[in-house]
């Protein structure tokens, strides 16, 4: 509803002539916008070196300092258990966590520091679509449209199209940087992170990971098949593939050799070799050793061979040499199927090893009939990544869980190889569009889709192999990010009196199990730890990891209960300040523990 902004038009023209002179800055309202790097422009228009700041190699963008600060800032949030949405809550080792993944990662850092063997994430690709995170400097798509002047107060579009580059690189960089920075702390020393990405941000992702994980810890930028065929509606070159960037915590020989993909029909066993099926490979090789060999028919062949003479003689004596054409042809050696499978694959091209996103769409439809999630990844891709970067007892983390393909793949691979891998899924409960198939099917946010997919996938896996999956863990504990369990209480001196000393400091809507999980976070206990609930002297006592932590949040806890708990000699004991029955119990609390379990560490909430 206004005339053309001449400055914007001039910036656009300069950008077309000198794209290296375009940069991004924040306006007075903190929104990123395109600007001109005048130092760079002066250099482009000068035949001589333009004086300016000393040059150095660096990678920066507006608000990078804030992104670093946000990664390092503490959080007062907590995780609250949700039994009714969980599966096999008391026995499972798997976690499904709802909430902003940055805050969740900070909480997980207390419990899983250096324990996660593999992280896989499929973050937003910055294609101009939504990515909604509640950081200080990020905006939802709706806020962005309004604040950038593309909508009026009534939500009407004011321009024909959004900016061609989505919402700039700055927003995406500020979103991904602190999350990767915190995630690094969770990786074990031999840990690996794999990140799916497309052309829009692959270069920036590489620069961020070089900075966070170290350029020396870059392992590969692998190419995988995104589509099975070319998109007919593509304007120029159709994007068939995308990437998986692979970094590690500490470089070394840390990846597994994934079994090679075998074409069964290529391997036969015409002479019933006890070593099994094989295919034959040529023994000749240009530039190899030169010597003569004799065929079974007496023909002498002098050639350049792949092997030294002694190696050839060994293969011949081991029945590994085959002469085709009735014994007249050049010798070929046997490559056994079992040996080929052991060779493994470590190439950075995954076009045949992993399924496409179209296969992932078919997988989603097999569980939900309709396509209720737009950008799933195939189970085959995740199984390949797990085979490459995890062990059978590893903890696997995905903090952009989406439709929970990673959880599905963990359960599937465990069913196939008898592994005990454990997954931690983290997903923002982002609302589904009211016009979407997901919303119509009753799924009001993405987390509801992910949890239901895990339930159905686990059930299907067990039904397909009932004899071998009896002990397979297909459950998960649901935890939800929330504000602290503790009251926000502030008094000015004139408002404070002695009665305030006895006010309960726990929020009234919090349960004992909420307090227990807060305690587990504070004490660095894994959130999948075994939890038992018992009665001691008539009071409810929570027992975590067979006595490692005991907690009692009941009211009117007397000396008898304290004594019986102390006799159990837990490593930690935790109770509420309000739980003590009276002043005498409070006075004798320390003496009782000093008598029965002096090494127990005691905490009062």
CORWOTA-V799999 format. One record per residue. N is the residue number from 0. OMEGA is omega as a letter, one per 30 degrees, with the letter a starting at -180 (* if undefined). Layout:
# CORWOTA-V799999
{{N,OMEGA} {N,OMEGA}}
This chain:
# CORWOTA-V799999
{{0,l} {1,a} {2,a} {3,l} {4,a} {5,a} {6,l} {7,l} {8,l} {9,l} {10,l} {11,a} {12,l} {13,l} {14,l} {15,l} {16,a} {17,a} {18,l} {19,l} {20,l} {21,l} {22,l} {23,l} {24,l} {25,l} {26,a} {27,l} {28,l} {29,a} {30,l} {31,l} {32,l} {33,l} {34,l} {35,l} {36,a} {37,l} {38,l} {39,a} {40,l} {41,l} {42,l} {43,a} {44,a} {45,l} {46,l} {47,l} {48,l} {49,l} {50,a} {51,l} {52,l} {53,a} {54,l} {55,l} {56,a} {57,l} {58,a} {59,l} {60,l} {61,l} {62,l} {63,l} {64,l} {65,l} {66,l} {67,l} {68,a} {69,l} {70,a} {71,a} {72,l} {73,l} {74,l} {75,a} {76,l} {77,l} {78,a} {79,a} {80,l} {81,a} {82,a} {83,l} {84,a} {85,l} {86,l} {87,a} {88,a} {89,a} {90,a} {91,l} {92,a} {93,a} {94,l} {95,a} {96,l} {97,l} {98,l} {99,a} {100,l} {101,l} {102,l} {103,l} {104,l} {105,l} {106,l} {107,l} {108,l} {109,a} {110,a} {111,l} {112,l} {113,a} {114,a} {115,a} {116,a} {117,l} {118,l} {119,l} {120,l} {121,a} {122,l} {123,a} {124,a} {125,l} {126,a} {127,l} {128,a} {129,l} {130,a} {131,l} {132,a} {133,l} {134,a} {135,a} {136,l} {137,a} {138,l} {139,l} {140,a} {141,l} {142,a} {143,a} {144,a} {145,a} {146,a} {147,l} {148,a} {149,l} {150,l} {151,a} {152,a} {153,l} {154,a} {155,l} {156,a} {157,l} {158,a} {159,a} {160,l} {161,l} {162,a} {163,a} {164,l} {165,a} {166,l} {167,l} {168,a} {169,a} {170,a} {171,a} {172,l} {173,l} {174,a} {175,a} {176,a} {177,a} {178,l} {179,a} {180,l} {181,a} {182,a} {183,a} {184,a} {185,a} {186,l} {187,a} {188,l} {189,a} {190,a} {191,l} {192,l} {193,a} {194,l} {195,a} {196,l} {197,a} {198,a} {199,a} {200,a} {201,a} {202,l} {203,l} {204,l} {205,a} {206,l} {207,a} {208,l} {209,a} {210,a} {211,a} {212,a} {213,a} {214,a} {215,a} {216,l} {217,a} {218,a} {219,l} {220,a} {221,l} {222,l} {223,a} {224,l} {225,a} {226,l} {227,a} {228,a} {229,l} {230,a} {231,a} {232,a} {233,a} {234,a} {235,a} {236,a} {237,l} {238,a} {239,a} {240,l} {241,a} {242,l} {243,l} {244,a} {245,l} {246,l} {247,l} {248,a} {249,a} {250,l} {251,l} {252,a} {253,a} {254,l} {255,l} {256,a} {257,l} {258,a} {259,l} {260,a} {261,l} {262,a} {263,a} {264,a} {265,a} {266,a} {267,a} {268,a} {269,a} {270,l} {271,l} {272,a} {273,l} {274,l} {275,a} {276,l} {277,l} {278,a} {279,a} {280,a} {281,l} {282,a} {283,l} {284,l} {285,a} {286,a} {287,a} {288,a} {289,l} {290,a} {291,l} {292,a} {293,l} {294,l} {295,l} {296,l} {297,l} {298,l} {299,a} {300,l} {301,a} {302,l} {303,a} {304,l} {305,a} {306,l} {307,a} {308,a} {309,l} {310,l} {311,a} {312,l} {313,l} {314,l} {315,a} {316,a} {317,l} {318,l} {319,a} {320,a} {321,l} {322,a} {323,l} {324,l} {325,l} {326,a} {327,a} {328,l} {329,a} {330,l} {331,a} {332,a} {333,l} {334,a} {335,a} {336,a} {337,l} {338,l} {339,a} {340,a} {341,a} {342,l} {343,a} {344,l} {345,l} {346,l} {347,l} {348,a} {349,a} {350,a} {351,a} {352,a} {353,a} {354,a} {355,l} {356,l} {357,l} {358,l} {359,l} {360,l} {361,l} {362,l} {363,a} {364,l} {365,l} {366,a} {367,a} {368,l} {369,l} {370,a} {371,l} {372,a} {373,a} {374,l} {375,l} {376,a} {377,l} {378,a} {379,l} {380,a} {381,l} {382,l} {383,l} {384,l} {385,l} {386,a} {387,a} {388,a} {389,l} {390,a} {391,a} {392,a} {393,l} {394,a} {395,a} {396,l} {397,a} {398,l} {399,a} {400,l} {401,a} {402,l} {403,l} {404,a} {405,l} {406,l} {407,a} {408,l} {409,l} {410,a} {411,a} {412,l} {413,l} {414,a} {415,a} {416,l} {417,a} {418,l} {419,l} {420,l} {421,a} {422,l} {423,l} {424,l} {425,a} {426,l} {427,a} {428,a} {429,a} {430,l} {431,l} {432,a} {433,l} {434,a} {435,l} {436,l} {437,a} {438,l} {439,l} {440,l} {441,a} {442,a} {443,l} {444,a} {445,a} {446,l} {447,l} {448,a} {449,a} {450,a} {451,l} {452,l} {453,l} {454,a} {455,l} {456,l} {457,l} {458,a} {459,a} {460,a} {461,l} {462,a} {463,a} {464,a} {465,a} {466,a} {467,a} {468,a} {469,a} {470,a} {471,l} {472,l} {473,l} {474,l} {475,l} {476,l} {477,l} {478,a} {479,l} {480,l} {481,l} {482,a} {483,l} {484,a} {485,l} {486,l} {487,a} {488,l} {489,l} {490,l} {491,a} {492,a} {493,a} {494,a} {495,l} {496,a} {497,a} {498,l} {499,l} {500,a} {501,l} {502,l} {503,a} {504,l} {505,l} {506,a} {507,a} {508,a} {509,a} {510,l} {511,a} {512,l} {513,a} {514,l} {515,a} {516,l} {517,l} {518,l} {519,l} {520,a} {521,a} {522,l} {523,l} {524,a} {525,a} {526,l} {527,a} {528,l} {529,a} {530,l} {531,l} {532,a} {533,l} {534,l} {535,a} {536,l} {537,a} {538,l} {539,l} {540,l} {541,a} {542,a} {543,l} {544,l} {545,l} {546,l} {547,l} {548,l} {549,a} {550,l} {551,a} {552,l} {553,l} {554,l} {555,l} {556,a} {557,a} {558,l} {559,l} {560,l} {561,a} {562,a} {563,l} {564,a} {565,l} {566,l} {567,l} {568,l} {569,l} {570,l} {571,l} {572,a} {573,l} {574,l} {575,l} {576,a} {577,a} {578,a} {579,a} {580,a} {581,a} {582,l} {583,l} {584,l} {585,a} {586,a} {587,a} {588,a} {589,a} {590,l} {591,a} {592,l} {593,a} {594,a} {595,a} {596,a} {597,a} {598,l} {599,l} {600,a} {601,l} {602,l} {603,l} {604,*}}
